[in-house]
Amino acid sequence: MGPVARLRRLQRQLTLKVQFQQHRTHACLLLPLFVIIILCFLWPMASTAPAYKPLYFLSLGDYGTGSLEQRAVGNQMADAAERHDAQFVVTVGDNFYPRGIKGLDDPQIKNNFEDIYADKSLQIPWYVALGDHDHRGSVAALIAYSNVSNRWQLPGPYYVKTIPLTGIHTLDLIITDSIGLEGVLVNESETRRFEKDYNMTVAGAEAGQRQLEWLTEVLANSKADWRIVVGHRPLQSVADRSRFPVEDRLHDLLSPLFVKYGVHVYMHGHDHVGQHLVDKGVVYVGNGVGGFGTHPAHTTNNTVWFRNDYMGFIVHKVTPSQMEFKYKNHKGVTVHKIILKQDYSEM
């Protein structure tokens, strides 16, 4: 091989070496960029917890008056229901003052319910609990109204609704009839508030015993992630008002059941105060400020918060791991908030 041929061969070798070095350099430069792109794609999936679509619902109580205050609360409820896509409304009793309704033709149905909560956002199921003022009228008519209304849900004085959450998770909404339950607690020598107005078929001792057995069975068999019991009477309260002995004994009857079967929340009205108490792990949510007026109040040992200077309702947000309750006034302002986690801790 001559000198010229050797020189050309050497040039080709140098050229190939340079090209190889360039390709290797480019590969080294591109590899980190490729890794960064992959990490950017995978990181959100690795770092984000499973997304649960929350369930929203509203609750109110002691509201059926036709007052300007009730209408103001109703307007804010409509706004909240639309904003959060609320799925239903829960009432904690005293749906019609002062003596319930007489029949399906009672004008209160239109004047104090249908016309006030007429917004499209509130044309959703209303899961209704009975109060003592409702028992002064026809409970049968209130139940029958479920058959002609597209939203009023009262299949009986007490019932349970299992509400689906995300995936396999559920919420048990256990609606009780406080006046009926009191029937099993009354001594013969005692009187009850509005006793002469009550129909003992639904408010007497036998009715109370049947409901107590039903409630015990429902709680014992509940497999839900969350258990909320709804009733009208408070089991403990900050309100300063006269009470009949049977009302106080309701606490001794129900509180041990709630602790035994892991009830998370008891929602009630009757006392016209917004209140939040905690006892033995059970959260007591008082919400009797839907439109009637307020009662005097004072703090107790189990009191977390209370106010008796507003009319309002509650916005509830539920996921499998957390519940959030926002107490709203008649202007839509949040006056108190509860956050309850599945480990029973509160924030």
C-alpha positions as CSV (number, residue, x, y, z in Angstrom):
1,M,0.0,0.0,0.0
2,G,1.4,3.3,-1.1
3,P,1.8,6.4,1.0
4,V,-1.3,8.1,-0.7
5,A,-3.5,5.0,0.0
6,R,-2.3,4.9,3.6
7,L,-3.1,8.6,4.1
8,R,-6.6,8.2,2.7
9,R,-7.3,5.2,4.9
10,L,-6.2,7.1,8.0
11,Q,-8.4,10.0,7.0
12,R,-11.4,7.7,6.7
13,Q,-10.7,6.2,10.2
14,L,-10.4,9.6,11.7
15,T,-13.7,10.7,10.1
16,L,-15.5,7.6,11.4
17,K,-14.1,8.1,14.8
18,V,-15.2,11.7,14.9
19,Q,-18.7,10.8,13.6
20,F,-19.0,8.1,16.3
21,Q,-17.9,10.5,19.0
22,Q,-20.5,13.0,17.7
23,H,-23.3,10.4,17.8
24,R,-22.3,9.3,21.3
25,T,-22.3,12.9,22.4
26,H,-25.7,13.5,20.9
27,A,-27.0,10.3,22.6
28,C,-25.6,11.4,25.9
29,L,-27.3,14.8,25.6
30,L,-30.6,13.3,24.5
31,L,-30.8,10.6,27.1
32,P,-31.3,13.0,30.1
33,L,-33.9,14.9,28.1
34,F,-35.7,11.6,27.3
35,V,-35.7,10.6,31.0
36,I,-37.0,14.0,32.0
37,I,-39.9,13.7,29.6
38,I,-40.8,10.3,30.9
39,L,-40.6,11.4,34.5
40,C,-42.8,14.4,33.7
41,F,-45.4,12.1,32.3
42,L,-45.3,9.5,35.1
43,W,-44.8,11.8,38.1
44,P,-48.5,13.1,38.3
45,M,-49.7,9.5,38.3
46,A,-47.2,8.4,40.9
47,S,-47.7,11.4,43.3
48,T,-51.5,12.0,43.1
49,A,-53.8,10.1,45.5
50,P,-56.9,8.4,44.0
51,A,-59.4,11.1,43.1
52,Y,-62.8,10.8,44.7
53,K,-65.7,12.8,43.4
54,P,-67.3,14.3,46.5
55,L,-71.0,14.0,47.3
56,Y,-72.7,17.3,48.2
57,F,-76.0,17.6,50.0
58,L,-77.7,20.3,52.1
59,S,-79.6,20.1,55.4
60,L,-81.9,22.4,57.3
61,G,-84.4,22.3,60.1
62,D,-87.3,24.1,61.9
63,Y,-88.1,26.0,58.8
64,G,-91.7,25.7,57.8
65,T,-93.0,29.2,58.7
66,G,-93.4,31.1,55.4
67,S,-91.3,33.9,57.0
68,L,-89.0,36.3,55.2
69,E,-86.1,34.6,57.1
70,Q,-87.1,31.2,55.6
71,R,-87.2,32.7,52.2
72,A,-83.8,34.2,52.6
73,V,-82.4,30.9,53.7
74,G,-84.1,29.2,50.7
75,N,-82.5,31.6,48.3
76,Q,-79.0,30.8,49.6
77,M,-79.8,27.1,49.5
78,A,-80.6,27.4,45.9
79,D,-77.3,29.1,45.1
80,A,-75.4,26.5,47.1
81,A,-77.2,23.6,45.5
82,E,-76.4,24.9,42.0
83,R,-72.8,25.7,42.9
84,H,-72.0,22.3,44.4
85,D,-74.4,20.2,42.3
86,A,-76.1,19.0,45.5
87,Q,-77.7,15.6,45.2
88,F,-80.3,15.9,47.9
89,V,-81.6,17.8,50.9
90,V,-82.1,16.4,54.5
91,T,-84.5,18.0,56.9
92,V,-84.3,17.5,60.7
93,G,-88.0,18.2,61.3
94,D,-90.6,20.8,62.0
95,N,-91.3,21.1,58.3
96,F,-94.6,22.9,58.9
97,Y,-95.5,25.2,61.8
98,P,-97.3,25.3,64.0
99,R,-99.5,22.2,63.7
100,G,-98.1,20.3,60.7
101,I,-100.6,19.9,57.8
102,K,-104.2,18.7,57.8
103,G,-104.2,17.0,54.4
104,L,-102.8,17.1,50.9
105,D,-104.9,20.2,50.1
106,D,-103.3,22.1,53.0
107,P,-102.2,25.5,51.5
108,Q,-99.0,25.3,53.6
109,I,-97.6,22.8,51.2
110,K,-97.5,25.3,48.4
111,N,-97.0,28.5,50.5
112,N,-94.3,27.3,52.9
113,F,-92.5,24.6,50.8
114,E,-93.1,24.4,47.1
115,D,-93.0,28.2,46.4
116,I,-90.1,28.9,48.7
117,Y,-87.9,26.1,47.4
118,A,-88.9,26.5,43.8
119,D,-85.5,26.9,42.2
120,K,-84.5,24.3,39.7
121,S,-81.4,23.4,41.8
122,L,-83.7,22.3,44.7
123,Q,-85.8,20.0,42.5
124,I,-83.8,17.1,44.0
125,P,-84.8,14.5,46.6
126,W,-85.7,15.8,50.1
127,Y,-85.2,13.2,52.8
128,V,-87.6,14.3,55.5
129,A,-87.5,13.8,59.3
130,L,-90.6,14.5,61.4
131,G,-90.6,17.0,64.2
132,D,-93.0,17.6,67.1
133,H,-94.9,20.3,65.2
134,D,-95.3,17.9,62.3
135,H,-96.8,15.3,64.7
136,R,-99.5,17.9,65.8
137,G,-101.0,17.5,62.3
138,S,-101.5,14.5,60.0
139,V,-98.4,12.3,59.8
140,A,-100.3,10.2,57.3
141,A,-100.7,13.2,55.0
142,L,-97.0,14.0,55.2
143,I,-96.2,10.5,54.2
144,A,-98.9,10.6,51.4
145,Y,-97.3,13.7,50.0
146,S,-94.4,11.5,48.9
147,N,-96.7,9.9,46.4
148,V,-97.6,13.2,44.6
149,S,-94.3,15.1,45.0
150,N,-91.3,14.5,42.8
151,R,-88.9,15.3,45.6
152,W,-90.5,14.9,49.0
153,Q,-89.2,11.6,50.4
154,L,-91.0,10.3,53.5
155,P,-91.9,6.6,53.0
156,G,-92.7,6.2,56.7
157,P,-92.0,7.9,60.0
158,Y,-88.5,6.4,59.9
159,Y,-86.4,4.8,57.2
160,V,-82.8,4.4,55.9
161,K,-81.2,5.5,52.7
162,T,-77.9,4.0,51.5
163,I,-76.2,6.6,49.4
164,P,-73.5,5.5,47.0
165,L,-70.2,7.3,47.1
166,T,-67.2,6.6,44.8
167,G,-66.6,3.0,43.9
168,I,-67.8,0.5,46.6
169,H,-68.1,3.2,49.3
170,T,-71.4,4.2,50.8
171,L,-73.1,6.5,53.3
172,D,-76.0,5.3,55.5
173,L,-78.5,8.1,56.2
174,I,-80.7,6.8,59.0
175,I,-83.8,8.9,59.4
176,T,-85.5,8.5,62.8
177,D,-88.7,9.8,64.3
178,S,-87.8,11.3,67.7
179,I,-91.4,11.7,68.8
180,G,-92.1,8.1,68.0
181,L,-89.0,6.9,69.9
182,E,-90.1,9.0,72.9
183,G,-93.2,6.8,73.1
184,V,-91.2,3.9,74.6
185,L,-89.8,6.1,77.3
186,V,-92.9,7.8,78.7
187,N,-94.1,6.9,82.2
188,E,-97.9,6.7,82.8
189,S,-97.8,9.6,85.2
190,E,-95.9,11.9,82.8
191,T,-97.1,14.2,80.1
192,R,-95.4,15.1,76.8
193,R,-95.2,18.3,74.9
194,F,-98.2,18.5,72.5
195,E,-99.3,15.1,73.8
196,K,-103.0,15.8,73.1
197,D,-102.3,16.4,69.5
198,Y,-100.3,13.2,68.9
199,N,-101.6,10.1,67.1
200,M,-100.5,7.3,69.4
201,T,-100.4,4.9,66.4
202,V,-97.2,6.5,65.4
203,A,-96.2,8.2,68.7
204,G,-97.2,5.7,71.4
205,A,-95.3,3.0,73.3
206,E,-95.7,0.2,70.8
207,A,-94.6,2.4,67.9
208,G,-91.6,3.5,69.9
209,Q,-90.6,-0.1,70.7
210,R,-90.9,-1.1,67.0
211,Q,-88.8,1.8,66.0
212,L,-86.1,1.1,68.6
213,E,-85.8,-2.5,67.4
214,W,-85.6,-1.3,63.8
215,L,-82.9,1.2,64.6
216,T,-80.8,-1.3,66.6
217,E,-81.0,-3.8,63.7
218,V,-80.1,-1.1,61.1
219,L,-77.1,0.1,63.0
220,A,-75.9,-3.5,63.8
221,N,-76.1,-4.4,60.1
222,S,-74.7,-1.2,58.6
223,K,-71.6,-1.8,56.4
224,A,-71.4,1.8,55.2
225,D,-68.2,3.9,55.4
226,W,-70.2,6.6,57.1
227,R,-73.2,6.4,59.4
228,I,-75.3,9.6,59.9
229,V,-78.4,9.4,62.1
230,V,-81.0,12.1,61.7
231,G,-83.6,13.0,64.3
232,H,-85.5,16.0,65.5
233,R,-84.8,16.1,69.2
234,P,-81.3,17.0,70.4
235,L,-79.6,14.4,72.7
236,Q,-77.6,17.2,74.2
237,S,-77.8,20.9,73.6
238,V,-76.6,24.4,74.5
239,A,-80.2,25.8,74.3
240,D,-81.8,27.3,77.3
241,R,-85.4,26.1,77.1
242,S,-87.9,24.1,79.1
243,R,-87.9,20.4,78.5
244,F,-90.1,17.5,79.4
245,P,-88.5,14.5,81.3
246,V,-89.0,12.1,78.3
247,E,-86.9,14.4,76.1
248,D,-83.9,14.1,78.4
249,R,-84.2,10.3,78.6
250,L,-83.8,10.1,74.8
251,H,-80.1,10.8,75.3
252,D,-79.7,7.8,77.7
253,L,-81.5,5.6,75.2
254,L,-79.7,6.5,72.0
255,S,-76.2,7.6,72.9
256,P,-74.9,4.1,74.0
257,L,-76.3,2.7,70.7
258,F,-74.4,5.3,68.7
259,V,-71.1,4.6,70.5
260,K,-71.6,0.8,70.2
261,Y,-72.3,0.8,66.5
262,G,-69.9,3.5,65.4
263,V,-72.3,6.3,64.4
264,H,-70.2,9.2,63.2
265,V,-72.8,12.0,63.3
266,Y,-76.2,12.7,64.8
267,M,-78.0,15.6,63.0
268,H,-80.9,17.3,64.8
269,G,-83.0,20.4,65.1
270,H,-85.8,21.3,67.7
271,D,-83.5,23.8,69.5
272,H,-83.2,26.9,67.3
273,V,-79.4,27.2,67.5
274,G,-76.5,26.3,65.3
275,Q,-74.4,24.1,67.4
276,H,-71.5,21.5,67.3
277,L,-70.9,19.2,70.2
278,V,-68.7,16.0,70.5
279,D,-69.3,13.2,73.1
280,K,-67.5,9.8,73.1
281,G,-66.5,10.2,69.5
282,V,-70.0,11.0,68.2
283,V,-70.4,14.5,66.6
284,Y,-73.7,16.2,67.4
285,V,-74.8,18.7,64.7
286,G,-77.6,21.1,65.7
287,N,-79.2,22.9,62.8
288,G,-82.6,24.2,63.9
289,V,-82.2,27.7,62.3
290,G,-84.1,27.3,59.1
291,G,-86.5,30.2,59.5
292,F,-88.5,30.3,62.8
293,G,-86.3,32.3,65.3
294,T,-83.6,31.4,67.9
295,H,-83.4,30.3,71.5
296,P,-81.1,31.5,74.3
297,A,-78.1,29.4,74.7
298,H,-75.0,28.7,76.9
299,T,-71.9,26.6,76.5
300,T,-71.7,23.0,78.0
301,N,-68.9,20.6,78.7
302,N,-69.1,19.0,75.2
303,T,-69.6,22.2,73.3
304,V,-67.2,22.9,70.4
305,W,-69.2,25.8,68.9
306,F,-72.6,27.4,68.9
307,R,-74.4,30.6,67.6
308,N,-77.9,31.7,68.0
309,D,-77.8,35.0,66.1
310,Y,-78.5,33.8,62.5
311,M,-80.8,31.8,60.3
312,G,-79.2,29.2,57.9
313,F,-78.5,25.7,56.7
314,I,-75.5,23.4,56.2
315,V,-73.6,22.3,53.1
316,H,-72.3,18.8,53.5
317,K,-69.3,17.4,51.4
318,V,-68.7,13.7,51.7
319,T,-65.9,11.4,50.3
320,P,-65.0,7.9,51.5
321,S,-62.3,9.3,53.7
322,Q,-63.6,12.7,54.9
323,M,-66.8,14.7,55.7
324,E,-67.0,18.4,55.7
325,F,-69.9,20.4,57.1
326,K,-70.2,24.2,56.5
327,Y,-72.8,26.1,58.5
328,K,-74.1,28.9,56.3
329,N,-76.1,31.9,57.3
330,H,-79.0,33.6,55.3
331,K,-76.4,35.6,53.4
332,G,-74.4,32.6,52.3
333,V,-71.5,33.3,54.7
334,T,-69.8,30.3,56.4
335,V,-70.1,30.8,60.1
336,H,-68.6,27.4,61.2
337,K,-67.0,24.4,59.6
338,I,-66.5,20.8,60.7
339,I,-64.0,18.4,59.1
340,L,-64.3,14.8,60.2
341,K,-61.9,12.1,59.0
342,Q,-62.4,8.4,58.9
343,D,-60.2,7.9,62.0
344,Y,-62.8,9.9,63.9
345,S,-60.4,12.9,64.2
346,E,-61.7,16.4,63.7
347,M,-59.9,19.3,62.1
